[in-house]
Amino acid sequence: MIKPQDVDFYNEEGYLLVKGVFNQQEVEEMRRAVGSIIDRAAKANRDHNAQWQGDFLPPEELKKLVLKGFHDVHYHDASFLRALVHPNMTAVLSQLIGPNVQLHHSKMLVKPPENGAAFPMHQDYPYFPHEKNTMLAASVHLDDANIENGCLHVIPGSHKQGPLSHVGRHYLNAKEYPVSEGLPCIAEAGDVLFFNYLTIHGSPQNRSERNRRNVLFQYRSATDFPMTKEHFDWGMGLMVCGENPHFDKAHPEYTIV
């Protein structure tokens, strides 16, 4: 799927857009799954607005915005389990991360038309810091994405700055890091944007008449261990490709209460 120069680009810039990872049929399966999850969540009274709170937008604007987001989607629909271990995905992951790759977690994000919430600029690192910083996100596009419907923006090379101070751990100072300063990653349905969890990224509001649906998988090297126990997901540690060289660390420690 990618060439050595693509790996060099990722290492230097902190992101890589890979075209056509999923075909139209696979995209349609995941679109249907997203809609079904939202319907089932509503029936279970677990439907909620996952938009970010804070002072990056005036309160009167924030309350109008909507974001549908659910974690661990591969436990809700088999299409996502197939997607996260898809041969095209593992072909890329094994070159960007290494031969032994684990899943950390999965989630879906839906920005509805006209009032889909923005994501202020941030790093993912504060949520689940790891020792070797191999963690990356793979954002699977289920719709064409452009500036109008709130595509992801990245700051190339920003991963080299290391961890930055965030407002309440959630986002960077919006005056110092406005979304408009990021590079828009315009993509088509079926494309996947890979970016390091230290890469600064965010996205504007969806002001279009179209959905922007994404499924996001977070991956890491099997030899990269978490520095805190704050973030736990049930899929964490699933081997996506290769093998686990640490036999005694085959799954996270947890307690069921």
N, C-alpha and C positions, 0 to 999 in steps of 0.2 A: 504493500500500500504506500510506503514512503521510502525515500532514498536517503543515503548518508547525509546529503546536504540539508535534508529536512530535519534530521536529528540535530545537526549543527545549528540550524536556525532556532529550533526549540531551546537548545541549551543557551544560546546567546540572547534570544528575545523573550523567552519564558512562555511562549504560546505557539500553537501550530493548528491551522485549520486544514482538515483533511476532507477532501470532497468525496461524495458518493460512497460513504461507508455502508449505508443501508439503502436497499432498493425501495421502490415505491410500495410494493406489497408489505414489506417489513415496517415501513413508516405508517401505513394505513392500520396495521395490526396494533401498533403502539398508540396511535391516535384513538382508536376505538377503546383501548384499555384505559387511557386517560379519562375519557368520558365516562366509562363505566365506574372507575374508582370515585370520581366526583359524585356520581349518582348514588353509589352505595354509601359513601360518607355522609351524604345528606340524609339518607334514610336511617342511618345509625346515629343521627344527630351529632356527628363528629366533623361536620363541615365548618371550617373557620377561615377567617381572613388572615393570611400569613404575611401581610405586608409589613415592612419595617417601620418601627416607630422612631421618633427622634426629632432633631431640630434642623434637619437638612432640607425640609420643606415647611412652609407655613402650615399650621394646624388645620386651617380650613381646606387646604388642598389635600393633606394627608388623609383626612376622613373620607374623601371621595374615592380613594384609590383601592383597588382590589388585587389580591394575589392569591391564587390557589396553590398550596404547596403541601405535599405529603411525603414523608420519609418511608424508606424500606418498600419501595414499590414492587420489587421483585418478590415480595411476599404476598402481593395482592393480585398479580397477573403474571403468567408464565412468559409472556412476550418479552418482559423486561429481563428475566433470567436468561433467555436466549440472547438478548441484545448485549448484556454485559460480558458474555463469554463468546460473542460472535467472532469467527475467525478473522474478520477484517479488523476488529477491535484489538484482539490479542496480537495480531501482526504489528500493530502500531505500538501498543503498550510494551511489548518485549524489547523494542528498540529505544523507547523513551525512558523506561524505568529500569529494564534489565530482564533477565530470563524468568525470574521468579516474582510473580505479581499477585497481590491480594486485593480483594475488594475491601474498602472501608465502609462505605454506605451508598445508598441510592436515594434519589428523591425526584419528584416531578414538580415543575413550576409552570403555571399557566397564567399569562397576562391577558385578561379578556380585552376585547375591543374598547377603545376610547378612554377607559379608566384603569388600564392595567398598571400596577404600581411600579415605580422606579426602584432600582437598587443603588444606593449611594456607593461610591468607590470604597473598596475594602480589600483586605487580604483574607483568605480562608484560614491562614495559619493560627490565629488566636483561638479558633474553635477546637482544633485538634492538633496541637504542635507535636512534631515527631523529631527524632534525633537526627536523621540524615536529610530531611526535607525532600524526600523523593515523591511525596504526595502530590498528585495532580488531579484535576477535574476533567472529565470528558463530558462536554455538553452536547447532547444529541438533539439536533434540530428536527422537530416534527412539522414545522412550518417554515416557509421562507422568512428570513429575518433581515430587516434593514433598520435604518435610524427611525423611520416613521412608527414602526411597531415595537420599538424598544430593544434592538439587538444589543448584544454584549459589547462593551468597550473595554479595551485593555491598555495599559501603559507599557509598551515594549521595553524589555530590559529591567523593569522595576523589581523583579525577583532578586536581582543582585544587591539590592539595598538591605536585604534581610528583614526580620520582623520589625514592623513599625508600630508606634503607639496609636491605638484606636480609641474612639469615643465610646466609653462603656463597653469595650471589647468588640463592638459591632461594626463600626464604620470609621473611615478616616475623616478628618476635618474637611467639610464640604467646600470651604473657601480655599483651602490649599489644594484640594484634589477634586475639582468639579468633574462630573461625568463628561462634559464637553471637551475636556482635555485628552480624553482617551481616544484610542484608535478604534473606530467602529468595525466590528467583525461581521461584515455582511455575508450571509450564508443562505444556502438552499436547503429544503427539507431533505434529510438523509445525510447531510454533512455533520461532522463532529469537530468541535473546537476543543483542543486539549490545552490546558494551561496549568502551570505550577501553582501550588497553593500560596506561594509568596508573591505571585504576580498580581499587581493591583488591577482590579476590574470592577465594573459596575454596569448599569444600564439605565437608559432614560425611560420615561413613562411610555406606555403604548397609546399613541394618539390616533392610531389608524382605525379602520373598520374591520380589521382582521385579528384573529387570535395569534398569540405567540406562545406556542407550547414547546417546552423543552423537558427532556429527562436528563438528569445529571448523575453520573457515576463517579465516585471518588476512589482512586486506586493508590497503592503504595507498594514499595518493595517489601518482600517477605522478611528482609533483614533490617527494616526500618521500624523502630518501636516507638509507641506513644510516650510522651513525656508527662502526661497527666491522665487522669481517669474521668475527666469531666464529660467527655462525649462518648457515648456508647450506642452502637447500633447492632441489631441482631445479625446482620450480614457480615460484620467485621471479621476479617481473617479468612474468608472464603478464597481458596486458591483459584485464580482465574487462568493462569498459565504457569508452567514450570512446576517446581516442587518447593515444599517448605523445608529449608535446611535445618530448622530448629524444631526437633521432634517434640520437645517439652513445651513448646509454645504454639500448639496447634489450634488453640481457641482462646478467646479472652476470658479472664476470670470474672464471674458474675454471681450474684445471689438472687434467687427468685423469692419474692416476698408476697 
